[in-house]
């Protein structure tokens, strides 16, 4: 009998040809292929209705796919669903049950649901790491929104999964708690847990993710290293504040991607970060020859949000 050895380089989640069509005829997913590496933080971005929740629900065993296969740490989510689900922890957006249970009770119960033996020391460690230890005997309904979010994470980690799905983990929380959550996610990654993050906060993906996937209309349109994505698709802009306003750009500079502010006192040059030459030196020389002087300059780069919006809009245009 051949044994499949799961190495550190093999993907911890492998999705192949995955599609989901509902009885109404609506196709939520269309032949999705995706691999998640072990120990990475993967951010899945997409507009509302793009298929993020459907994809996660299928991987977590909450929705059955129409076609395709999903392996979670080598286990098929359909044929070997018990083993597959034991490797996965899901953190939903809200806690709708257990309002009258204590933090300790609900986290311990979640561990038991997966057939894990009692391990008070492990539960204590989780609660301490999530700053919940002093709340262990408090009923869930008496916790703040931020603390309830931490309880959700504790419940998801109680059975010691190697994969953790975070669905909008910081939606509706304050800035300080969001920073704490980011630090906690990084600690989990450092402990070997693979994190799959869905979020509407683009800066969250920009801050934490190792790789980014973009889904739109049920299709994965891009999977890329975050740094490489920023390098490939990001654009830089050079802003020049002029000493004297001008009414129009010189014709001699028409080869450059320039824009003039309505007041005529600022020129913005947009250039490709991948180009061998940015053209900045030539532009400045051309401005000098045209008698245009500037008093200050600054540069800026496209944010991940700019890139995400451009990708989704480009995909919509192709389908149209």
C-alpha positions as CSV (number, residue, x, y, z in Angstrom):
1,X,0.0,0.0,0.0
2,X,1.4,3.4,-1.1
3,X,1.6,6.0,1.6
4,X,1.3,9.7,0.8
5,X,3.9,11.6,2.7
6,X,3.0,15.2,3.5
7,X,6.2,17.3,3.3
8,X,6.7,20.8,4.5
9,X,6.8,21.9,0.8
10,X,3.5,20.2,-0.1
11,X,0.4,22.4,-0.1
12,X,-1.7,22.1,3.1
13,X,-4.9,22.9,1.1
14,X,-5.3,21.8,-2.5
15,X,-8.4,22.8,-4.5
16,X,-8.9,21.4,-8.0
17,X,-11.7,22.0,-10.5
18,X,-14.0,23.2,-7.7
19,X,-17.4,24.5,-8.8
20,X,-20.8,25.1,-7.1
21,X,-24.1,25.6,-8.9
22,X,-27.2,26.0,-6.8
23,X,-30.7,24.6,-7.8
24,X,-31.6,28.1,-9.0
25,X,-28.9,27.8,-11.7
26,X,-26.7,30.4,-10.0
27,X,-23.0,29.4,-10.3
28,X,-21.2,30.6,-7.2
29,X,-17.9,29.0,-8.1
30,X,-16.5,28.2,-11.5
31,X,-13.8,25.6,-11.8
32,X,-11.5,27.0,-9.1
33,X,-8.0,25.8,-8.7
34,X,-6.0,26.9,-5.6
35,X,-3.1,25.8,-3.4
36,X,-2.4,27.1,0.0
37,X,1.1,26.6,1.3
38,X,1.9,25.3,4.8
39,X,2.6,28.0,7.4
40,X,1.6,31.0,5.3
41,X,-0.9,33.7,5.8
42,X,-3.1,33.8,2.7
43,X,-5.5,36.6,2.1
44,X,-8.5,36.0,0.0
45,X,-10.0,39.2,-1.4
46,X,-13.1,39.8,-3.4
47,X,-16.2,42.0,-3.7
48,X,-19.5,41.0,-2.1
49,X,-20.9,38.0,-3.9
50,X,-17.6,37.0,-5.4
51,X,-17.7,33.5,-3.9
52,X,-15.4,33.9,-0.9
53,X,-17.8,32.5,1.6
54,X,-18.9,29.6,-0.7
55,X,-15.3,28.6,-1.2
56,X,-14.5,28.6,2.5
57,X,-17.7,26.8,3.3
58,X,-16.9,24.0,0.9
59,X,-13.3,23.6,2.3
60,X,-14.7,23.6,5.8
61,X,-17.3,21.0,4.9
62,X,-20.3,23.2,5.4
63,X,-21.4,23.1,1.7
64,X,-21.1,20.3,-0.8
65,X,-19.4,21.1,-4.1
66,X,-21.0,20.4,-7.4
67,X,-17.7,19.2,-9.0
68,X,-14.1,19.1,-8.0
69,X,-11.9,17.9,-5.2
70,X,-10.5,19.5,-2.0
71,X,-7.7,18.1,0.1
72,X,-7.1,19.4,3.6
73,X,-3.7,18.3,4.9
74,X,-3.9,15.4,2.5
75,X,-7.5,14.4,3.5
76,X,-10.3,14.5,1.0
77,X,-13.1,16.6,2.5
78,X,-15.8,14.3,1.1
79,X,-14.3,10.8,1.4
80,X,-12.3,11.4,4.6
81,X,-14.4,14.2,6.1
82,X,-13.7,13.5,9.8
83,X,-9.9,13.7,9.4
84,X,-10.2,16.7,7.1
85,X,-12.4,18.7,9.4
86,X,-10.2,17.9,12.4
87,X,-7.4,19.8,10.7
88,X,-9.5,22.9,10.2
89,X,-10.6,25.7,12.6
90,X,-13.1,28.2,11.4
91,X,-13.6,31.6,13.0
92,X,-17.0,33.0,11.9
93,X,-17.9,36.7,12.1
94,X,-20.2,36.3,15.1
95,X,-21.1,34.1,18.0
96,X,-24.8,33.2,17.9
97,X,-24.9,30.5,20.6
98,X,-23.5,29.8,24.0
99,X,-24.6,33.2,25.3
100,X,-25.1,31.8,28.8
101,X,-22.1,29.6,28.9
102,X,-18.8,30.6,30.4
103,X,-15.7,31.1,28.3
104,X,-14.0,28.0,29.8
105,X,-17.1,25.8,29.2
106,X,-17.7,26.8,25.6
107,X,-14.0,26.5,24.6
108,X,-13.7,23.1,26.3
109,X,-17.0,21.9,24.6
110,X,-15.6,22.9,21.2
111,X,-12.6,20.7,21.8
112,X,-14.8,17.7,22.7
113,X,-16.9,18.1,19.5
114,X,-13.8,16.8,17.6
115,X,-13.3,13.9,19.8
116,X,-10.3,15.3,21.5
117,X,-9.6,14.3,25.1
118,X,-9.8,16.8,27.9
119,X,-6.7,18.9,28.2
120,X,-7.2,21.7,30.7
121,X,-3.6,22.8,30.4
122,X,-4.0,23.4,26.7
123,X,-7.2,25.3,27.1
124,X,-5.6,27.5,29.7
125,X,-2.7,28.2,27.4
126,X,-5.0,29.3,24.6
127,X,-7.0,31.5,26.9
128,X,-3.9,33.1,28.3
129,X,-2.5,33.8,24.8
130,X,-5.7,35.4,23.8
131,X,-5.9,37.5,27.0
132,X,-9.0,35.6,28.1
133,X,-7.8,33.9,31.2
134,X,-9.2,36.4,33.6
135,X,-12.6,36.0,31.8
136,X,-12.7,32.2,31.9
137,X,-15.6,32.1,34.4
138,X,-17.6,35.0,32.7
139,X,-20.7,34.3,30.6
140,X,-20.3,35.0,26.9
141,X,-23.2,37.5,27.0
142,X,-21.3,39.7,29.4
143,X,-18.2,40.1,27.2
144,X,-17.4,43.0,25.0
145,X,-17.5,42.6,21.2
146,X,-13.7,42.4,21.1
147,X,-13.6,39.7,23.8
148,X,-16.3,37.7,22.0
149,X,-14.2,37.8,18.9
150,X,-11.3,36.3,20.9
151,X,-13.6,33.6,22.2
152,X,-14.4,32.6,18.6
153,X,-10.7,32.2,17.9
154,X,-10.2,30.2,21.1
155,X,-13.1,27.9,20.1
156,X,-11.6,27.4,16.6
157,X,-8.1,26.6,18.1
158,X,-9.4,24.3,20.9
159,X,-9.0,21.1,18.8
160,X,-5.5,22.0,17.7
161,X,-6.1,22.5,14.0
162,X,-3.2,23.1,11.5
163,X,-5.4,25.3,9.3
164,X,-7.3,28.4,10.6
165,X,-9.9,30.3,8.5
166,X,-10.6,33.8,9.7
167,X,-13.7,35.4,8.2
168,X,-13.5,39.2,8.5
169,X,-11.6,38.8,11.9
170,X,-11.5,42.5,12.7
171,X,-14.8,43.7,11.3
172,X,-16.4,46.2,13.7
173,X,-13.5,46.3,16.2
174,X,-11.6,49.3,17.3
175,X,-8.1,50.2,16.0
176,X,-6.2,49.0,19.1
177,X,-7.9,45.6,19.1
178,X,-7.3,45.3,15.4
179,X,-3.5,45.7,16.0
180,X,-3.7,43.1,18.8
181,X,-5.5,40.7,16.5
182,X,-2.8,41.2,13.8
183,X,-0.1,40.4,16.3
184,X,-2.0,37.3,17.5
185,X,-2.3,36.0,13.9
186,X,1.4,36.4,13.4
187,X,2.1,34.4,16.6
188,X,-0.2,31.6,15.3
189,X,1.7,31.6,12.0
190,X,5.0,31.4,13.9
191,X,3.6,28.4,15.7
192,X,3.0,26.6,12.4
193,X,-0.7,27.3,11.9
194,X,-1.7,28.1,8.3
195,X,-4.0,31.2,8.2
196,X,-6.5,31.9,5.5
197,X,-7.9,35.3,5.9
198,X,-10.9,37.0,4.2
199,X,-11.3,40.6,4.7
200,X,-12.8,43.8,3.3
201,X,-10.0,45.8,5.0
202,X,-7.4,46.0,2.3
203,X,-4.8,47.4,4.6
204,X,-5.3,44.2,6.7
205,X,-4.2,42.0,3.8
206,X,-1.4,44.5,3.0
207,X,-0.2,44.4,6.6
208,X,-0.3,40.6,7.3
209,X,-0.5,38.4,4.2
210,X,2.3,36.5,2.6
211,X,0.3,35.8,-0.5
212,X,-2.9,37.3,-1.9
213,X,-5.7,35.7,-4.0
214,X,-8.4,37.7,-5.7
215,X,-11.7,36.1,-6.5
216,X,-14.4,37.7,-8.7
217,X,-17.6,36.3,-10.0
218,X,-16.8,32.8,-8.8
219,X,-13.3,32.7,-10.4
220,X,-9.8,33.1,-9.0
221,X,-8.4,35.8,-11.2
222,X,-5.0,36.1,-9.4
223,X,-2.8,34.5,-6.8
224,X,0.5,36.2,-6.1
225,X,3.1,36.9,-3.5
226,X,2.1,40.2,-1.9
227,X,5.5,41.9,-2.5
228,X,5.6,40.7,-6.1
229,X,2.0,41.8,-6.7
230,X,2.8,45.3,-5.5
231,X,5.9,45.3,-7.7
232,X,4.2,44.1,-10.8
233,X,1.0,46.0,-10.7
234,X,1.8,49.0,-8.5
235,X,2.4,52.3,-10.1
236,X,4.4,55.2,-8.7
237,X,3.6,58.9,-9.0
238,X,5.9,61.8,-8.9
239,X,4.2,65.1,-7.8
240,X,5.9,68.3,-8.6
241,X,4.7,71.5,-6.9
242,X,5.4,74.4,-9.3
243,X,6.8,77.8,-8.4
244,X,4.4,79.5,-10.9
245,X,1.1,78.0,-12.2
246,X,0.9,77.1,-15.9
247,X,-2.2,76.9,-18.1
248,X,-1.2,73.9,-20.1
249,X,1.5,71.2,-20.4
250,X,4.2,71.7,-23.0
251,X,3.7,69.7,-26.2
252,X,7.4,68.6,-25.9
253,X,6.4,66.5,-22.8
254,X,3.5,64.7,-24.5
255,X,5.4,61.4,-24.4
256,X,5.1,61.4,-20.6
257,X,2.0,60.3,-18.6
258,X,1.5,63.7,-17.1
259,X,-1.6,65.4,-15.5
260,X,-1.9,69.0,-14.5
261,X,-3.9,70.1,-11.5
262,X,-7.0,72.3,-12.0
263,X,-5.1,75.2,-10.4
264,X,-2.1,74.6,-12.7
265,X,0.3,74.5,-9.8
266,X,1.1,70.8,-9.7
267,X,2.2,68.2,-12.3
268,X,1.8,64.5,-11.5
269,X,3.9,62.0,-13.4
270,X,2.7,58.3,-13.3
271,X,5.3,55.7,-14.2
272,X,5.8,52.0,-14.3
273,X,7.8,50.5,-11.5
274,X,8.9,47.6,-13.7
275,X,10.3,49.7,-16.5
276,X,14.1,49.7,-17.0
277,X,14.1,53.5,-16.9
278,X,11.5,55.6,-15.1
279,X,12.1,58.6,-17.3
280,X,12.3,60.9,-14.3
281,X,15.7,62.4,-15.3
282,X,14.5,63.1,-18.8
283,X,11.3,64.6,-17.5
284,X,13.1,67.0,-15.2
285,X,15.4,68.0,-18.0
286,X,12.4,68.6,-20.3
287,X,10.7,70.8,-17.6
288,X,13.9,72.8,-17.2
289,X,14.2,73.3,-21.0
290,X,10.5,74.5,-21.0
291,X,11.3,77.0,-18.3
292,X,9.1,75.3,-15.7
293,X,10.5,75.4,-12.2
294,X,9.3,73.5,-9.2
295,X,9.6,74.2,-5.5
296,X,9.0,70.8,-4.1
297,X,8.4,67.2,-5.1
298,X,7.1,64.0,-3.6
299,X,6.5,60.4,-4.6
300,X,3.7,57.9,-3.8
301,X,3.0,54.3,-4.7
302,X,-0.3,52.4,-5.5
303,X,-1.8,50.8,-2.5
304,X,-3.1,47.2,-2.5
305,X,-6.6,48.7,-2.5
306,X,-5.8,50.5,-5.8
307,X,-4.5,47.3,-7.3
308,X,-7.5,45.2,-6.1
309,X,-10.0,47.6,-7.6
310,X,-8.2,47.7,-10.9
311,X,-8.1,43.9,-11.1
312,X,-11.8,43.5,-10.3
313,X,-12.7,46.2,-12.8
314,X,-10.5,44.6,-15.5
315,X,-12.2,41.2,-14.9
316,X,-15.6,42.8,-15.2
317,X,-14.7,44.4,-18.5
318,X,-13.4,41.2,-19.9
319,X,-16.6,39.4,-19.1
320,X,-18.7,42.2,-20.6
